[in-house]
């Protein structure tokens, strides 16, 4: 029980709310966030659940889950309907870099959705951009093969376009995201390299006291990406920002701007289309 006359949020393991939420996108520190939160929750007597993109599970735990919980949810837009009092964080990363990171990760990952031949291709092959930029001959459209297998069969530019199309629902979520005072948004580019400070601010926003916020920040710092080995076949291949400047060919930059440029403006990464001229990627000879 809280001590009389003491702010509950100032006591170890206590927060101003019983449900703390986190929103992000695939390849935007989801695994890292889980590492930090699982350790923090074990120490503080909370529960952490990463719900992937399962909205039903996520919202059931928000509305009916017992105990003190930190819940993580990816990619889709929550309803925010009939939620109990909550505090939330959201990670945002340059959409162009999300495409790059996803492309390289999906070439080797063992995630089941990416490697199973039972993959729903229709949403991608029905996209006019797929037919125009990847494969116009319907007899050659992928069927009965995994996302990874087809991605590996494409050259770099067409593979990157496939990643853009796979990301389309995520970009739609970014465009529709509401501005709510309960949600603290942190940009990937500002967070990486400053994980301890960033996570301390997250815990303070959640309503934890200074002691807990400092401990959460220390955990984040101990597991910081700057201490991790990186490589082609590692979960973190390259955590640097603005990878698009050297990974996007002029053609890819033009394609992204033409079809997804609005998400760059909506998220504040660009104000106009002039960024296309900064793309310096070249195809391997």
N, C-alpha and C positions, 0 to 999 in steps of 0.2 A: 504494500500500500504506500502511496506517496506520503512523505512526511508533511505534517501540518506546517503551513507557511512557506513551503518550498515549491518552486515552480516544477511541475512534473517533468517538463522537457529538460530540466537541468540535471535530472537524476540519470545515472547510468542505465542505458537500455530503454529509456522512455522517450516518446515523441509526442508532439501535439496531436497526432492522428494515429489511428491503428492500421491504416492502409496507406502505404507509400508506393507509388507507381513509377515505372520507367518505360519510356518509349524510344525506339530506335529503328534502324534499318539494317538489313543484312550487310555485313562487312563494315559496320560502324561501331566497333568496340563491344559488340554483344557478348562475346566470350570473356573478354577482360572484365566487363561489368559484372558478369556472373561470378568470376573468381573472387573479386573484391567483396561482393555482397554475401556470398556464401560464408566466407570467413567472418565477416562482421556479424552476420546473423547468428552464427554458432556461438560467438562470444557474448552476444547481447540477448540471447533468448528469443530471437525473432525467427520467422520462417521466410525463406526465399524460394520463389518459383518462377522459372522462365517458361512462359506459355507459348513460345514460338509465335506463330500467327494465328493461334486458335482463339478466336474472339469469344466463343461460347464458354470455354474453360476460363479465360481471363475474367470475363464479366461475372461469371458465377462465383469465382473466388472473391471478387471485389464485393459483391452484394451479400454473399452468404458464407464466405470462408471465415472460420473462427480464428481467434488469436491475432497476434500482431504480425503483419505480413508486408514484405516487399515483393511486388509483382512486376515482372518484365514482359513486354509485349512488342512484337516486331511487325513492321511493314504495312499493316492495314490501319484504317481509321476507326478508333473506338467510337461508341455511341455517346459516351459521357451521360447516359440517361440513368436516372435513379441511383447514382453512385452515392455512397455515404461520404462524409467529409474526407478529403484526401489531399495529399501533396504529391507532386510529380516532377520528374526530370525528363528531359528529352535531349538526345544526342542528334546533331545534324551535321552531315558531311557533304562536301561539294558533290553534287550528283554526277559530275563527269568523272571524279575519282572513284565513286562507288562502282561505276561501270568497269573501270580498269581493274580495280581490286577483285571484283566478282569474276571477271573474265579469267584472270590468272588462277584464282582459287578453284573455279569450276573445271579447269582442265585436269586437276589431279585429286580433288576431294573424294572421299568415300561416302559422303552423305547419300542416304538411300534415294531421296527424291531425284538426285542428280544422276545417279548411276542405274536406276531401274529402267528397263525397256518399256515399262508401262507408264509412259509420260504423255500428258495431254498436250498435243501439239496444235490443236485447232485454234486456240487463242493467238498463237504466234503466226501460223501459216495463213490465217485469215486476215492478218494485218497487211494493208497495202504496202507498207514499207518493206515487209519481208519479201513480197512478190517482186518489188521493184529493185531492191538492193541485195537480196540474198539468193533467191531462186524463183525465177518466173515460170519454170516448167513444173506443173503440178505433179507430173509423174515422178519427179525427183524430190518431192517434199518428204521430210522425215516421217517415218511411220514404223512403230515397233522397235525403235532404238532409243537409247537414253539421251538426255540433254547433253551429257558429257561426250558421248560418242559422236554425236552430230557436230558439237562445237569443235571437237578435235579434227573433224574432216574439213572444216572451213579454213580459208586463209585468214590472216590477222584482221583485216578490215571487215570482212563479212562476219567473223566471229564477234567482233566488237559491236557490230550492228545487232546481232542476235542478243547480246547482253543488254543493249539499250532497250530492245523490245521486251525482253523478260522483265526489265525494271519498270516498264510503263505503269503497272498498278502502284508501285512504290512512289513514282513521281506524281501520280494522281492523288495519293495520300498527302504528299507534301503540299500540293496545290490547295487541298481542301482543309488543311490543318487549322483549327480554330485558335485564336489568341485567348488564353485563359490565365487568370492571375495565379492559379494553383500550380502552373507548369513553369519550371525553370528550364530554359533552353540553353544548351552549351554547344558551341561549335567544335567539331573534331579538331580543326586546325589550331584552335586556341587551347584545347585540352591536352593534346599529345605533347609531352615534355613538361607539363605542369599538372600531372595527374593528382599529386597529393593535395595541392591547393584546390583544384577543381572538385575533387570528391569531398573535401571538407565543406565546401560551399553547398554541395548537394545535400549532405547530411544536415547542415544547418537549415537549409530550405525545407527539408522533410520535417523539421521541428525538433531535432535532437539538440541536446545541450552541447556546450563547448567541449566537454571531455569526450563525448562520443564522436563529435565531429572531428576532433583531432585524431582519435584512434582510427576512424574510417579513412582519414587522409593518409595516415601512416601506412595502413594496409595497402591503399592504392599506390603509394610511393614504392613500397617494397615489391610490388608486382608490376611496376611501371614498364612500359614497352621499351624504354631505353636500356633495361636490364636483360631484355630477351634477345635470343639469337633469331635472326631473320634469314629467309631464304625462299627459293622457289617452291619447295615442298613443305613449307611451314605455314601455320595458320596466318602468321603475320609475315607477308612477303616484303612489304615496303610500307611503312607507316607515314612516310613523308607527305605533306600537303602539296597541292598543285602539280600532281603527277601528269595531269592532262597536257601540260605545256610541252612535254617531250614524248608523251605516249599517243597523243592524238595527231594523226596526219591532217593536213589541211582538209582533205575530203571528209574525214570523220568529224572534224570540228564543224564543218558546214552542215553535215547531216544532223548532228546533235542540235545545232542552233535552229535549223529549219523545223525539226519535229518536236524538240523538247526545250527550246529556248525559254519558254514561259516559266519553267520551273526554276531556272537560274535567277530570273527576276523576282519570282515569288519568295525565294529563300534568301535573297539579298547577296548572292554571289556575283551577279553581274547586273548592270543597269541598262545595257544595250548589247547589240550584236558585235561590237568591235573586238571582243575577245578572240573571235575566230582568227584574226590576223596574228595572234600570238602562238598558235599551234605550230610546233616545230617538229613533230614526229616524222620519222622517215621509215619506210618499209625496208626490212632486211633484204639485202641483195643475194 
